[in-house]
Amino acid sequence: MKKVYIETMGCQMNKSDTERMLGMLSAFNYEETSEPKEADLLMVNTCSIRQLSEDKAFSLIGTWGKWKQSRPDLVIGVCGCVAQQKADTIFKRAPYVNFVLGTHKIYSLPEILKQVEKGEKVCECTETNATEDGQAKNYGIKRVKSMNAWINITEGCNNFCTYCIVPYTRGRERSRRPEIILKEAKDALDAGFKEITLLGQNVDSYGKDFTDINYRLSNLLSDLNSMEGKFRIRFVTSYPTDITDELIETARSLDKVCEYFHIPMQSGSSEVLKKMNRRYDRETYAKIVKKVRDMIPDVTITSDFIAGFPGETEEQFEETLTAIDEFALDYSNVAAYSPREKTVAARWVDKYIPEDVKAERFQRLNRKVQENCLKSNLKYVGRDMEVLVESFYLRKGKHINTGKTRNNKTVHIPGDSDLTGKFVNVRITGAKTWYLQGMLHETEK
């Protein structure tokens, strides 16, 4: 068998795409390796959400190009969001690359490799209106060994936030058919996975584009929840104003759906949100978060924020810090603003925040997130919680089981027995910034 190495950058959507490509490759006698120097086929699944990610991809491709000088038969492929956006640039900067594969046509990979074997250089970055073509059903998915199976249910985004490149790299919103999603979920559960996470840039809009059926995220959650066995269901990412009362009530009423919402806010300032082309202001976001917390006890709400958006004043940035406190956000992903080609905000060069100011705000934002993470975790000390154990390892001479609660809190549990894959009851004994400490409940011993 030939060997393939795929370097995956960026979001869970890219990780899901990599699992699908590995499934296709396994049908063509390719075996995955964790050592890139052993591979006959090298691929990088790129992310373009920030310039740093794009730069890392080109650096890696450059390293592989040097290897190819002594191994001319080595095949190098570039896929993902940078591939979709900058195919011509890739071939100009790295003429030794054999193929470029965009986000819309990953199921073309087998045909592309056949062309490469004939000595052709291939670029497949055309856009399609469907998430997958007829070849999708012919291949399995080679999932990363873990407790959680990622299943993408929507692709693309219609929101066109002024800072975001996703609509240009992933296209407009497209929903996958429910029968395909349900089959993939059943296959994952049959393979031993204990958690299903539904993925989408805007997962709450699932089904809006169906013309033949009235089927939304709430329907999908209900159908998944009815499957036999003990497992958990999560979904990310939610756009604030697309979270309906029906969705919240569905999440509350279904026993397998976890008490967790990821609701990106991006800025605490209503003025900045308007410039970002977000469809809500601070007051609206506050009402949404309150409604979710009122309807779902112990829910964890996480968010995303950008520091240093063009034109952001110090006062507007401080509104972001107060928002994290006011809404008691349990955790937030944070990033310094990075201009992306084609986006509206990238043209506002005269409003760019100086790099030193942006970096300082980013650090303050990080400190605020850490502060609130600890506050959130301290609330659970003394509580009994169910934990799905995900890993077992040796740390400083002691064995530790690590897993997640239903509301997505990480828990470290000392003990000599490997409990990976099991649901256990745990008494929370302590809290750190990023995790909880726990002991097996008496009933588990």
C-alpha positions as CSV (number, residue, x, y, z in Angstrom):
1,M,0.0,0.0,0.0
2,K,1.0,3.6,-0.6
3,K,1.2,6.0,2.3
4,V,-0.5,9.3,2.7
5,Y,0.0,12.1,5.2
6,I,-2.5,14.9,5.6
7,E,-1.7,18.0,7.6
8,T,-5.0,19.5,8.7
9,M,-5.2,23.2,9.7
10,G,-8.1,25.2,11.1
11,C,-11.7,24.4,12.0
12,Q,-13.6,21.1,12.7
13,M,-15.0,21.4,9.2
14,N,-11.6,20.9,7.8
15,K,-11.0,18.0,10.2
16,S,-14.2,16.4,8.9
17,D,-13.2,16.9,5.3
18,T,-9.8,15.2,6.1
19,E,-11.6,12.2,7.5
20,R,-13.7,11.9,4.3
21,M,-10.6,12.2,2.1
22,L,-8.8,9.5,4.1
23,G,-11.9,7.3,3.6
24,M,-11.7,7.8,-0.1
25,L,-7.9,7.2,-0.2
26,S,-8.2,3.9,1.8
27,A,-10.4,2.6,-1.0
28,F,-7.5,3.2,-3.4
29,N,-4.8,1.4,-1.4
30,Y,-3.5,4.4,0.6
31,E,-2.6,3.9,4.2
32,E,-2.4,6.9,6.6
33,T,0.9,7.6,8.2
34,S,1.8,10.0,11.0
35,E,5.3,10.5,9.6
36,P,5.3,12.8,6.6
37,K,8.7,11.7,5.4
38,E,7.3,8.2,4.9
39,A,4.5,9.3,2.7
40,D,4.1,8.8,-1.1
41,L,1.3,11.4,-1.0
42,L,1.5,14.6,1.0
43,M,-1.6,16.8,1.4
44,V,-2.2,20.0,3.4
45,N,-5.9,20.9,4.2
46,T,-5.5,24.6,4.5
47,C,-7.3,27.3,6.5
48,S,-7.6,31.0,5.4
49,I,-9.5,32.4,8.4
50,R,-6.3,34.4,9.4
51,Q,-3.1,35.3,7.6
52,L,-1.0,33.3,10.0
53,S,-2.7,30.1,9.0
54,E,-2.2,30.8,5.3
55,D,1.5,31.6,5.9
56,K,2.0,28.3,7.8
57,A,0.5,26.4,4.9
58,F,2.8,28.0,2.3
59,S,5.8,27.4,4.6
60,L,4.9,23.7,4.9
61,I,4.5,23.4,1.2
62,G,7.9,24.9,0.7
63,T,9.5,22.3,3.0
64,W,7.8,19.5,1.1
65,G,9.0,21.0,-2.2
66,K,12.6,20.6,-0.9
67,W,11.9,16.9,-0.2
68,K,10.6,16.5,-3.7
69,Q,14.0,17.5,-5.2
70,S,15.4,14.1,-4.1
71,R,12.1,12.3,-4.4
72,P,10.6,13.3,-7.8
73,D,7.8,10.7,-7.5
74,L,6.5,12.4,-4.3
75,V,2.9,13.7,-4.9
76,I,2.0,17.0,-3.2
77,G,-1.6,18.3,-3.0
78,V,-3.1,21.4,-1.5
79,C,-6.8,21.4,-0.5
80,G,-9.1,23.4,1.8
81,C,-9.9,27.2,1.9
82,V,-6.6,28.6,0.7
83,A,-6.8,26.2,-2.3
84,Q,-10.3,27.4,-3.1
85,Q,-9.3,31.0,-3.0
86,K,-5.7,31.0,-4.3
87,A,-5.2,28.1,-6.7
88,D,-3.2,30.3,-9.2
89,T,-1.0,31.7,-6.5
90,I,-0.2,28.2,-5.2
91,F,1.0,27.0,-8.6
92,K,3.0,30.2,-9.1
93,R,4.7,30.0,-5.7
94,A,5.1,26.2,-5.7
95,P,5.2,24.9,-9.2
96,Y,6.1,21.4,-7.8
97,V,2.6,21.0,-6.4
98,N,0.8,18.3,-8.3
99,F,-2.8,19.2,-7.6
100,V,-5.0,21.9,-5.9
101,L,-8.4,20.8,-4.6
102,G,-11.0,23.3,-3.5
103,T,-13.6,22.9,-0.7
104,H,-16.5,22.2,-3.0
105,K,-15.2,19.1,-4.8
106,I,-13.4,16.9,-2.3
107,Y,-15.1,13.8,-3.8
108,S,-13.2,14.4,-7.0
109,L,-10.0,13.3,-5.2
110,P,-9.9,9.8,-6.6
111,E,-10.2,11.1,-10.2
112,I,-7.6,13.7,-9.6
113,L,-5.1,11.2,-8.4
114,K,-5.7,9.1,-11.6
115,Q,-4.9,12.2,-13.6
116,V,-1.8,12.9,-11.5
117,E,-0.5,9.4,-12.1
118,K,-0.7,10.2,-15.8
119,G,1.7,13.1,-15.2
120,E,-1.0,15.8,-15.3
121,K,-1.1,18.9,-13.0
122,V,-4.7,19.3,-11.8
123,C,-6.7,22.2,-10.4
124,E,-10.3,21.4,-9.3
125,C,-11.7,24.5,-7.6
126,T,-15.0,24.9,-9.4
127,E,-18.1,25.8,-7.3
128,T,-21.1,23.5,-7.1
129,N,-24.5,24.0,-5.5
130,A,-24.5,20.6,-3.7
131,T,-22.5,19.7,-0.6
132,E,-21.6,16.3,-2.2
133,D,-21.9,14.6,-5.5
134,G,-23.0,11.1,-6.4
135,Q,-19.6,9.6,-5.5
136,A,-20.1,10.4,-1.8
137,K,-22.0,7.2,-1.1
138,N,-19.3,5.0,-2.5
139,Y,-16.7,5.8,0.2
140,G,-16.5,5.4,3.9
141,I,-15.2,7.9,6.4
142,K,-11.9,7.2,8.2
143,R,-12.6,9.0,11.5
144,V,-9.9,9.9,14.0
145,K,-10.0,7.5,16.9
146,S,-11.9,9.3,19.7
147,M,-15.2,9.4,21.4
148,N,-16.6,12.2,19.2
149,A,-17.7,11.9,15.6
150,W,-17.9,15.2,13.7
151,I,-20.7,15.3,11.1
152,N,-21.1,18.3,8.9
153,I,-24.7,19.1,8.2
154,T,-24.4,22.5,6.4
155,E,-21.7,24.0,4.2
156,G,-21.0,27.6,3.5
157,C,-22.5,30.8,4.9
158,N,-24.9,33.5,3.7
159,N,-24.1,36.2,6.3
160,F,-21.2,38.0,4.7
161,C,-19.8,39.5,7.9
162,T,-17.4,42.2,6.8
163,Y,-14.3,40.5,8.3
164,C,-15.0,36.9,7.3
165,I,-13.7,35.0,4.3
166,V,-15.9,31.9,4.7
167,P,-18.6,32.8,2.1
168,Y,-15.8,33.2,-0.5
169,T,-14.1,30.0,0.3
170,R,-17.0,27.7,1.3
171,G,-19.7,29.3,-0.7
172,R,-23.3,29.9,0.1
173,E,-25.2,27.8,2.7
174,R,-26.1,24.3,1.6
175,S,-27.8,21.7,3.8
176,R,-26.9,18.0,3.5
177,R,-29.8,15.6,3.2
178,P,-31.1,14.2,6.5
179,E,-31.0,10.6,5.4
180,I,-27.2,10.9,4.7
181,I,-26.6,12.6,8.0
182,L,-28.6,10.0,10.0
183,K,-26.8,7.1,8.2
184,E,-23.4,8.6,9.0
185,A,-24.5,9.0,12.7
186,K,-25.6,5.4,12.9
187,D,-22.4,4.2,11.3
188,A,-20.4,6.2,13.8
189,L,-22.4,4.9,16.8
190,D,-22.0,1.3,15.4
191,A,-18.3,1.9,15.3
192,G,-18.2,2.8,19.0
193,F,-18.3,6.6,19.0
194,K,-20.2,7.9,22.1
195,E,-20.8,11.5,20.9
196,I,-22.1,13.0,17.7
197,T,-21.3,16.7,17.0
198,L,-23.2,18.3,14.1
199,L,-21.1,20.9,12.3
200,G,-21.9,24.0,10.3
201,Q,-20.7,27.6,9.9
202,N,-24.3,28.5,10.8
203,V,-25.8,25.2,12.0
204,D,-29.2,26.8,13.1
205,S,-30.0,27.6,9.5
206,Y,-30.0,23.9,8.6
207,G,-32.8,23.0,6.2
208,K,-33.7,26.5,5.1
209,D,-32.7,25.7,1.6
210,F,-34.7,22.5,1.3
211,T,-37.5,23.0,-1.3
212,D,-39.2,19.5,-1.0
213,I,-39.4,19.0,2.7
214,N,-40.0,21.0,5.9
215,Y,-37.1,19.7,8.0
216,R,-35.0,21.8,10.3
217,L,-32.3,21.3,13.0
218,S,-35.0,20.6,15.6
219,N,-36.2,17.7,13.4
220,L,-32.7,16.4,12.9
221,L,-32.0,16.5,16.7
222,S,-35.2,14.6,17.4
223,D,-34.4,11.9,14.9
224,L,-30.9,11.5,16.2
225,N,-32.2,11.4,19.8
226,S,-34.5,8.5,18.9
227,M,-31.5,6.2,17.9
228,E,-30.8,3.4,20.3
229,G,-27.9,3.4,22.8
230,K,-26.4,5.8,25.2
231,F,-24.6,8.7,23.5
232,R,-24.5,12.4,23.4
233,I,-25.4,15.0,20.7
234,R,-23.9,18.4,20.3
235,F,-24.2,21.1,17.5
236,V,-22.0,24.0,16.6
237,T,-21.9,26.9,15.5
238,S,-25.0,28.9,16.3
239,Y,-25.7,32.3,14.8
240,P,-27.4,34.3,17.6
241,T,-30.5,35.5,15.8
242,D,-31.1,32.1,14.2
243,I,-31.6,30.4,17.6
244,T,-35.4,29.9,17.8
245,D,-37.5,29.1,20.8
246,E,-38.3,25.8,19.1
247,L,-34.6,24.9,19.0
248,I,-34.0,25.8,22.6
249,E,-37.1,23.9,23.7
250,T,-36.0,20.9,21.6
251,A,-32.5,21.0,23.1
252,R,-34.0,21.2,26.6
253,S,-36.4,18.3,26.1
254,L,-34.2,15.7,24.4
255,D,-32.2,13.6,26.8
256,K,-29.2,13.0,24.5
257,V,-28.7,16.7,23.5
258,C,-26.1,18.3,25.7
259,E,-26.5,21.5,27.6
260,Y,-24.1,23.5,25.5
261,F,-24.5,26.4,23.0
262,H,-21.6,28.1,21.1
263,I,-22.9,31.6,20.3
264,P,-20.3,33.9,18.7
265,M,-20.8,37.5,19.6
266,Q,-17.5,38.9,18.0
267,S,-17.8,42.3,19.8
268,G,-19.5,43.7,22.8
269,S,-20.1,47.0,21.1
270,S,-23.3,47.5,19.1
271,E,-21.6,50.1,16.9
272,V,-18.8,47.6,16.0
273,L,-21.3,44.8,15.4
274,K,-23.1,47.0,12.9
275,K,-19.8,47.6,11.1
276,M,-19.2,43.8,11.2
277,N,-22.6,43.3,9.5
278,R,-23.8,41.2,12.3
279,R,-27.6,41.0,12.5
280,Y,-28.0,41.9,16.2
281,D,-26.8,44.4,18.7
282,R,-25.6,44.0,22.3
283,E,-29.2,44.2,23.7
284,T,-30.4,41.5,21.3
285,Y,-27.5,39.2,22.2
286,A,-28.3,39.7,25.9
287,K,-31.9,38.6,25.4
288,I,-30.9,35.5,23.5
289,V,-28.3,34.4,26.1
290,K,-30.8,35.0,28.9
291,K,-33.5,33.0,27.1
292,V,-31.1,30.0,26.7
293,R,-30.0,30.2,30.3
294,D,-33.6,30.5,31.6
295,M,-34.8,27.5,29.6
296,I,-31.8,25.2,30.0
297,P,-30.3,24.8,33.5
298,D,-26.5,24.4,33.8
299,V,-26.1,25.3,30.2
300,T,-22.6,26.3,29.1
301,I,-22.5,29.2,26.7
302,T,-19.3,29.9,24.8
303,S,-18.5,32.6,22.3
304,D,-16.0,34.1,19.9
305,F,-14.5,37.7,20.0
306,I,-12.2,39.7,17.7
307,A,-9.8,42.3,19.2
308,G,-8.7,45.3,17.1
309,F,-11.4,45.3,14.4
310,P,-10.8,48.3,12.1
311,G,-11.9,51.6,13.7
312,E,-12.5,50.0,17.1
313,T,-12.0,52.5,19.9
314,E,-10.7,51.8,23.4
315,E,-14.2,52.4,24.7
316,Q,-15.7,49.9,22.3
317,F,-13.1,47.3,23.1
318,E,-13.9,47.7,26.8
319,E,-17.5,47.0,25.9
320,T,-16.3,43.5,24.8
321,L,-14.7,43.0,28.2
322,T,-17.8,44.0,30.1
323,A,-20.0,41.8,27.8
324,I,-18.0,38.7,28.8
325,D,-18.7,39.6,32.5
326,E,-22.4,40.6,32.0
327,F,-23.3,37.5,30.1
328,A,-21.2,35.2,32.3
329,L,-19.7,33.5,29.2
330,D,-18.1,30.3,30.2
331,Y,-15.3,30.4,27.6
332,S,-14.5,32.3,24.4
333,N,-12.3,31.9,21.5
334,V,-10.4,35.1,20.8
335,A,-8.4,36.4,17.9
336,A,-6.7,39.6,16.8
337,Y,-8.3,41.0,13.6
338,S,-6.6,39.8,10.5
339,P,-7.6,41.4,7.1
340,R,-8.7,38.8,4.6
341,E,-8.7,39.3,0.8
342,K,-12.1,40.0,-0.7
343,T,-13.8,41.0,2.5
344,V,-15.2,44.4,3.0
345,A,-13.2,45.3,6.1
346,A,-9.9,44.5,4.4
347,R,-10.5,47.7,2.3
348,W,-10.7,49.9,5.4
349,V,-6.9,50.3,5.6
350,D,-7.1,53.8,7.0
351,K,-9.0,52.4,10.0
352,Y,-6.6,49.6,10.8
353,I,-5.6,49.4,14.5
354,P,-1.8,49.6,15.1
355,E,-0.3,46.2,15.7
356,D,1.0,47.0,19.2
357,V,-2.5,48.3,20.3
358,K,-4.2,45.2,18.7
359,A,-1.7,42.9,20.5
360,E,-2.3,44.6,23.8
361,R,-6.1,44.3,23.5
362,F,-5.7,40.7,22.5
363,Q,-3.8,40.0,25.7
364,R,-6.4,41.8,27.8
365,L,-9.1,39.9,26.1
366,N,-7.3,36.6,26.8
367,R,-6.9,37.5,30.5
368,K,-10.7,38.3,30.8
369,V,-11.5,34.9,29.2
370,Q,-9.3,33.1,31.6
371,E,-10.8,35.0,34.6
372,N,-14.3,34.0,33.5
373,C,-13.4,30.4,32.8
374,L,-12.2,30.0,36.4
375,K,-15.4,31.7,37.7
376,S,-17.5,29.4,35.6
377,N,-15.6,26.3,36.8
378,L,-15.8,27.2,40.4
379,K,-19.6,26.9,40.3
380,Y,-19.4,23.2,39.9
381,V,-17.2,22.3,42.9
382,G,-19.0,19.9,45.2
383,R,-21.4,18.9,42.4
384,D,-22.0,15.4,41.0
385,M,-21.7,15.3,37.3
386,E,-21.7,12.7,34.5
387,V,-18.4,12.5,32.6
388,L,-17.7,10.7,29.3
389,V,-14.0,9.6,29.6
390,E,-12.0,10.4,26.5
391,S,-8.4,9.5,27.4
392,F,-6.2,7.8,30.0
393,Y,-2.6,8.8,30.5
394,L,0.3,9.0,33.0
395,R,1.1,12.4,34.4
396,K,3.9,13.0,36.9
397,G,3.8,9.4,38.0
398,K,0.0,9.3,38.4
399,H,-2.7,7.9,36.1
400,I,-5.4,10.3,35.0
401,N,-8.7,9.8,33.2
402,T,-9.9,12.9,31.3
403,G,-13.3,13.5,29.9
404,K,-16.1,15.9,29.3
405,T,-19.3,16.7,31.2
406,R,-22.6,17.1,29.3
407,N,-22.1,20.9,29.4
408,N,-18.6,20.5,27.9
409,K,-16.4,21.0,31.0
410,T,-13.2,19.1,31.0
411,V,-12.6,16.9,34.1
412,H,-9.4,15.2,35.3
413,I,-10.1,12.1,37.4
414,P,-7.2,10.3,39.1
415,G,-7.3,6.5,39.1
416,D,-5.4,3.4,38.0
417,S,-8.2,1.9,35.8
418,D,-8.6,3.0,32.2
419,L,-12.2,4.2,31.9
420,T,-11.9,5.5,28.3
421,G,-15.3,5.3,26.5
422,K,-17.3,5.0,29.7
423,F,-19.9,7.3,31.2
424,V,-19.0,7.7,34.9
425,N,-20.5,9.7,37.8
426,V,-17.9,12.1,39.3
427,R,-17.8,14.3,42.4
428,I,-16.2,17.6,41.4
429,T,-13.5,18.4,44.0
430,G,-11.7,21.4,42.6
431,A,-11.5,23.9,39.7
432,K,-8.7,25.3,37.6
433,T,-8.9,27.8,34.8
434,W,-9.2,25.2,32.0
435,Y,-10.5,22.1,33.8
436,L,-12.3,20.6,36.8
437,Q,-10.8,18.1,39.2
438,G,-12.9,15.2,40.2
439,M,-13.1,11.8,42.0
440,L,-15.2,8.8,41.0
441,H,-18.5,8.8,42.9
442,E,-18.9,6.1,45.5
443,T,-21.4,4.4,43.3
444,E,-18.7,3.9,40.6
445,K,-16.0,2.4,42.9
